[in-house]
């Protein structure tokens, strides 16, 4: 399993951003490699993080090559004060079973 964490500080939004964001979200969530996502925020720093989970690198590669994603990335400085992307391979997950989460246990990896 691959996770892609997008961490950003948004400075503005407009109709172009909303349109691209909606298109990218629809593309990702309908891709067969997509497993789900988490979203976190740090109100103190004004930072948001979105973690997408994919079965393999194929899902991530599809997102990277998606035309609306490429366009949004080329214009990021219109909407973000900064961003960072962290790509990770998920090797293991575990817990006590009492937390409802989209990734249930290591059998899904």
Number of C-alpha atoms within 10 A of each C-alpha: 18 22 24 18 19 16 19 19 18 17 12 11 11 9 8 10 16 11 13 17 15 13 15 19 13 11 16 22 14 11 15 11 19 21 21 16 17 12 12 11 14 10 8 6 8 11 16 16 18 17 18 21 26 24 18 17 18 15 21 22 10 15 18 13 10 15 14 18 18 15 11 18 11 10 11 15 14 14 16 14 13 13 15 10 13 10 14 13 14 15 9 11 12 10 9 6 9 6 8 7 11 11 15 14 14 12 9 11 16
